[in-house]
């Protein structure tokens, strides 16, 4: 049982459940305004992490077995420090993060980046159990420290969340050091600029897609903050978190899919068959999950998260179709990623961002005159349109690449059988 808990899927589920617990605590203790502040802070951290990963991200997994480990790690640390300093200054300068949280943002982002670099090095060594253990350790520490700050130290301010978040990453960064030290072999700085060029070239292809997708997901936060304030953002944040929690299974399926496609020796027939099966199952699961979420009464949400969050239900309704359709896009994007076709995913994300920007910015003056409930609903609808457009482009590309017919989209027994077999294969390979 413990082996399964520390498996990739078990770790994802554990982290999601603990995160839900943290969301409940945040909503009941800090209220909608506090939740909005936390949402902006975490968004700032995420933006910085994606930017630092142009060097110290997935490129490490690919390059560590092939290059000087010391140079790669040195470049990753240096680039992360530089980007975090410049990025934090810019986020505060453009009022995307409150000035009072500058040092919190900078220090947290540095340790977040340090841990992320370490985690990528651990992945490159295929130490999956260590990778999952650290992920669970961080979220458990975050929850434990948050409870200590709030209920023992009586600090019921947003800073308690931020300090708990920061300390958790400091600890996991330190705990992960032994996995890094064994890889450090100093051989000098010869050809280090060539290594830097290779890292940024490889990392750029992947991270530009991730960055545009982040904007597609979260650009709406800044629009709501600008037009309706922090309380409205907090309500939207909760509705978004609850809706996106449904993606846990599609994302887990995509992990299996990506692993299989990356190792299928360019066998497109197999990859398309697998993707089609996962696409159908992802749609069915998400459809059922969305219906369940929509059926939850407002007073249940108020009972769990606090009375003021009953207004989050309209956001869930507005996002429902977008969440459903984008669960399918998660599967399709991993199909193209498995073959290294990141350009398609990037274009799909850019289409979504352009729609969000066009519709969102053009409606800002109208939003300023509207009640905040209507604003967050309209922004939710804009997100749904954005998700639908991104999916449509990716789906058309998949149809052209695979030459499947519409009748192939019906669910068959062999799709379920294929899914079960692939899960068994992954679990067996990881000795779970």
C-alpha positions in Angstrom: 0.0 0.0 0.0 2.8 2.4 0.9 4.4 1.8 -2.4 1.2 2.8 -4.2 0.9 5.9 -2.1 4.3 7.0 -3.1 3.6 6.2 -6.7 3.0 8.9 -9.3 -0.7 8.7 -9.2 -0.9 8.2 -5.5 1.3 11.3 -5.0 -0.9 13.3 -7.3 -4.1 12.3 -5.4 -2.6 12.9 -1.9 -1.3 16.4 -3.0 -4.7 17.3 -4.5 -6.6 16.2 -1.3 -4.2 18.2 1.0 -4.4 21.2 -1.3 -8.2 21.0 -1.0 -7.8 21.1 2.7 -5.6 24.1 2.5 -8.2 25.8 0.2 -10.9 25.2 2.8 -8.7 26.7 5.6 -7.8 29.7 3.5 -11.5 30.4 2.6 -12.7 30.1 6.2 -9.9 32.0 7.8 -8.9 34.7 5.3 -12.2 35.2 3.5 -12.6 36.0 -0.2 -10.2 39.0 -0.2 -7.5 36.9 1.4 -8.0 34.1 -1.0 -7.7 36.6 -3.9 -4.4 37.9 -2.4 -3.1 34.3 -2.1 -4.2 33.6 -5.7 -2.2 36.6 -7.0 0.8 35.6 -4.9 0.8 32.0 -6.2 0.3 33.2 -9.7 3.4 35.5 -9.4 5.4 32.5 -8.1 4.2 30.4 -11.0 5.1 33.0 -13.6 8.6 33.2 -12.2 9.0 29.5 -12.0 8.0 29.1 -15.7 10.5 31.8 -16.7 13.4 30.3 -14.7 12.6 26.9 -16.2 13.7 28.2 -19.6 17.1 27.0 -18.3 16.6 24.9 -15.1 13.5 23.0 -16.1 12.8 20.0 -18.4 16.0 20.7 -20.3 17.9 19.4 -17.2 16.2 16.0 -17.5 17.3 15.7 -21.1 20.8 17.2 -20.8 22.1 15.8 -17.4 23.0 12.4 -18.8 24.8 14.0 -21.7 26.7 16.9 -20.3 28.8 18.2 -17.4 26.5 18.1 -14.4 28.2 20.9 -12.5 27.9 23.3 -15.4 24.2 22.5 -15.8 23.4 23.0 -12.2 25.5 26.1 -11.9 23.8 27.7 -14.9 20.4 26.7 -13.5 21.0 28.3 -10.1 22.5 31.5 -11.7 19.7 31.9 -14.2 17.0 31.3 -11.6 18.5 33.9 -9.2 18.7 36.5 -12.0 15.2 35.9 -13.3 13.6 35.8 -9.8 15.2 39.1 -8.9 14.3 40.9 -12.2 10.9 39.2 -12.4 9.9 40.1 -8.8 10.9 43.7 -9.4 8.8 43.8 -12.6 5.7 42.2 -11.0 5.8 44.8 -8.2 6.5 47.7 -10.6 3.5 46.8 -12.7 1.3 46.4 -9.6 0.7 42.7 -10.3 1.9 41.9 -6.8 1.5 44.3 -3.8 4.7 46.1 -2.8 4.4 44.8 0.7 4.9 41.3 -0.6 8.0 42.0 -2.6 10.5 40.2 -0.3 8.1 37.4 0.4 7.8 36.9 -3.4 11.5 37.1 -4.1 12.7 34.7 -1.3 9.9 32.2 -1.9 10.5 32.2 -5.6 14.2 31.6 -5.1 13.6 28.5 -2.9 10.8 27.3 -5.1 13.2 27.4 -8.1 15.9 25.7 -6.0 13.5 22.9 -5.1 12.3 22.6 -8.7 15.8 22.4 -10.1 16.6 19.6 -7.6 13.4 17.8 -8.5 14.3 17.8 -12.2 17.8 16.4 -11.3 16.1 13.7 -9.3 13.8 12.9 -12.2 16.8 12.7 -14.6 18.1 10.0 -12.2 14.8 8.2 -12.5 14.3 8.3 -8.7 10.6 8.5 -9.0 9.9 7.5 -5.3 12.2 10.3 -4.1 10.6 12.8 -6.4 7.1 11.9 -5.2 8.2 11.8 -1.6 9.5 15.4 -1.8 6.3 16.6 -3.5 4.2 15.1 -0.7 6.6 16.3 2.0 6.3 19.9 0.8 2.5 19.9 0.8 2.3 18.2 4.2 4.7 20.7 5.6 2.7 23.6 4.1 -0.5 22.3 5.7 1.1 21.6 9.1 2.9 24.9 9.3 -0.3 26.8 8.2 -2.2 25.1 11.1 0.6 26.1 13.5 0.6 29.7 12.4 -3.2 30.1 12.5 -4.2 28.0 15.5 -1.2 28.0 17.8 0.4 31.3 17.0 -3.0 33.0 16.4 -1.8 34.6 13.2 -4.9 34.9 11.1 -3.3 37.0 8.4 -2.4 36.0 4.8 1.2 36.2 5.8 0.8 33.0 7.7 0.0 31.2 4.5 3.0 32.8 2.7 5.4 32.0 5.5 4.2 28.4 5.7 4.6 28.1 1.9 8.1 29.6 2.1 9.3 27.5 5.0 8.0 24.3 3.3 10.1 25.0 0.2 13.2 25.9 2.3 12.9 22.5 4.0 12.4 20.4 0.9 15.2 22.3 -0.9 17.6 21.3 2.0 16.3 17.7 2.2 16.8 17.2 -1.5 20.5 18.4 -1.4 22.0 14.8 -0.9 20.5 13.8 -4.3 22.3 16.8 -5.9 25.7 16.5 -4.3 26.2 13.0 -5.7 25.8 14.5 -9.2 28.3 17.4 -8.7 31.6 16.7 -10.3 33.5 19.9 -11.0 35.4 19.8 -14.3 35.9 23.5 -15.0 33.9 26.0 -17.0 35.2 25.0 -20.5 32.5 25.3 -23.1 30.0 26.6 -20.6 28.5 29.1 -23.0 27.8 26.3 -25.5 26.0 24.4 -22.7 24.0 27.5 -21.9 23.0 27.9 -25.5 21.9 24.3 -25.7 19.9 24.6 -22.5 18.0 27.8 -23.5 17.4 26.4 -27.0 15.9 23.2 -25.7 14.1 24.8 -22.8 12.6 27.6 -24.9 10.7 25.2 -27.1 9.0 23.6 -24.1 8.5 26.5 -21.8 7.1 29.0 -24.3 4.1 26.6 -24.7 3.8 26.3 -20.9 4.0 30.1 -20.4 1.3 30.8 -23.0 -0.8 28.1 -21.5 -0.4 29.7 -18.0 -1.6 33.1 -19.5 -4.5 31.2 -21.0 -5.4 29.8 -17.6 -4.8 32.9 -15.4 -4.8 36.1 -17.4 -8.4 36.5 -16.3 -7.2 37.0 -12.7 -5.6 40.3 -13.5 -8.7 41.5 -15.4 -11.0 40.7 -12.4 -8.5 42.3 -9.9 -8.4 45.5 -12.0 -12.1 45.7 -12.6 -13.8 44.4 -9.5 -11.2 44.1 -6.7 -9.7 41.4 -4.5 -13.0 40.0 -3.1 -14.3 39.2 -6.5 -11.0 37.6 -7.4 -11.2 35.4 -4.3 -14.6 34.1 -5.4 -13.4 33.5 -8.9 -10.3 31.7 -7.5 -12.3 29.3 -5.5 -14.7 28.5 -8.3 -11.7 28.0 -10.6 -9.9 25.7 -8.1 -13.0 23.5 -7.6 -13.6 23.3 -11.3 -10.0 22.5 -12.3 -9.8 19.8 -9.5 -11.7 17.7 -12.0 -8.7 17.6 -14.2 -6.8 15.3 -11.8 -7.8 12.1 -13.8 -7.2 13.6 -17.3 -3.8 14.8 -16.2 -2.9 11.5 -14.7 -4.1 9.8 -17.9 -2.0 12.2 -19.9 1.1 11.3 -17.8 0.6 7.6 -18.8 -0.1 8.6 -22.4 3.0 10.8 -22.6 5.2 8.1 -21.2 4.0 5.5 -23.6 4.2 7.7 -26.7 7.7 8.9 -25.8 8.8 5.3 -25.8 6.8 3.9 -28.7 9.6 4.4 -31.2 7.6 6.8 -33.4 4.8 4.2 -33.7 2.0 6.6 -34.8 -0.7 4.0 -35.2 -0.3 2.8 -31.6 0.0 6.4 -30.3 -3.1 7.5 -32.1 -5.0 4.5 -30.9 -3.9 5.2 -27.3 -4.7 8.9 -27.6 -8.2 8.2 -29.0 -9.0 5.8 -26.2 -7.8 8.2 -23.5 -9.6 11.1 -25.2 -13.0 9.3 -25.0 -12.5 8.2 -21.4 -11.3 11.6 -20.3 -14.4 13.2 -21.8 -16.8 10.7 -20.1 -15.1 11.1 -16.7 -15.0 14.9 -16.9 -18.6 15.0 -18.1 -19.8 13.0 -15.1 -17.6 15.0 -12.7 -18.9 18.3 -14.0 -22.5 17.2 -13.5 -21.7 16.2 -9.9 -20.0 19.5 -9.3 -22.9 21.4 -10.8 -25.4 19.5 -8.6 -23.7 20.7 -5.4 -26.1 23.2 -3.7 -24.9 26.7 -2.9 -25.5 26.1 0.8 -23.1 23.2 0.8 -20.4 25.4 -0.7 -21.2 28.0 1.9 -21.1 25.4 4.7 -17.6 24.1 3.7 -15.8 27.2 2.5 -17.7 30.0 4.3 -21.0 31.9 3.6 -19.5 34.5 1.2 -18.3 31.8 -1.1 -21.8 30.6 -2.0 -21.4 33.2 -4.8 -18.7 31.0 -6.4 -21.3 28.6 -7.9 -22.0 30.9 -10.9 -18.3 30.8 -11.7 -18.4 27.0 -11.7 -21.5 27.1 -14.1 -19.7 29.5 -16.4 -16.6 27.4 -16.5 -18.3 24.0 -16.8 -18.2 23.5 -20.6 -14.7 24.9 -20.8 -13.5 22.5 -18.1 -15.1 19.6 -20.0 -13.7 20.5 -23.4 -10.2 21.4 -22.1 -9.9 18.0 -20.4 -9.9 16.6 -23.9 -7.3 19.2 -24.9 -5.0 17.9 -22.1 -4.9 14.5 -23.8 -4.4 15.9 -27.3 -1.6 18.2 -26.2 0.3 15.3 -24.7 0.0 13.4 -28.0 1.8 16.2 -29.8 4.3 16.7 -27.0 5.1 13.0 -27.1 6.3 13.5 -30.7 8.1 16.7 -29.9 5.5 18.9 -31.8 5.4 21.6 -29.2 4.6 24.2 -31.9 1.0 23.0 -32.1 0.5 23.3 -28.4 2.0 26.7 -28.4 -0.2 28.0 -31.2 -3.3 26.5 -29.4 -2.3 28.4 -26.2 -1.7 31.6 -28.1 -5.1 31.4 -29.7 -6.6 31.1 -26.3 -4.6 34.0 -24.9 -5.5 36.2 -27.8 -9.2 35.5 -27.3 -8.9 36.2 -23.5 -7.1 39.5 -24.2 -9.4 40.6 -27.0 -12.6 39.9 -25.2 -11.4 40.8 -21.7 -9.7 44.1 -22.5 -12.5 45.2 -24.8 -14.9 44.7 -22.0 -13.0 46.3 -19.2 -14.9 49.6 -19.2 -18.2 47.7 -19.2 -16.9 45.4 -16.4 -16.1 48.5 -14.2 -19.8 49.4 -14.2 -21.1 45.9 -13.5 -21.7 44.1 -10.2 -18.8 41.9 -9.3 -20.9 38.7 -9.5 -21.7 39.5 -13.2 -18.0 40.3 -13.9 -16.7 37.0 -12.6 -19.4 35.1 -14.5 -18.6 36.9 -17.8 -14.9 36.3 -17.3 -15.6 32.6 -16.7 -17.5 32.5 -20.0 -14.6 34.2 -21.7 -12.3 31.5 -20.3 -14.7 28.9 -21.6 -14.6 30.4 -25.1 -10.8 30.6 -24.9 -10.5 26.9 -23.8 -12.9 25.9 -26.6 -10.9 27.7 -29.2 -7.6 26.1 -28.1 -9.2 22.7 -28.1 -10.7 23.2 -31.5 -7.4 24.0 -33.1 -5.6 21.1 -31.4 -8.4 18.7 -32.3 -8.4 19.7 -36.0 -4.6 19.2 -36.0 -5.1 15.7 -34.4 -7.7 14.8 -37.0 -5.4 15.8 -39.8 -2.5 13.9 -38.3 -4.4 10.7 -37.5 -7.0 10.6 -40.3 -9.6 9.2 -37.9 -13.3 9.5 -38.7 -16.1 10.9 -36.6 -17.5 7.4 -36.0 -14.2 6.4 -34.3 -15.1 8.8 -31.5 -17.7 6.5 -30.1 -16.7 4.6 -26.9 -16.0 0.9 -27.3 -15.0 -1.9 -24.9 -11.5 -2.1 -26.4 -10.9 1.5 -25.4 -11.5 0.6 -21.7 -9.4 -2.5 -22.1 -6.5 -0.5 -23.6 -6.6 2.0 -20.8 -6.5 -0.7 -18.2 -3.6 -2.5 -19.9 -1.5 0.7 -20.1 -2.1 1.6 -16.5 -1.0 -2.0 -15.5 2.1 -1.6 -17.7 3.1 1.7 -16.1 2.5 0.4 -12.6 4.6 -2.7 -13.4 7.4 -0.7 -14.9 7.5 1.5 -11.8 7.2 -1.5 -9.5 4.2 -0.2 -7.7 
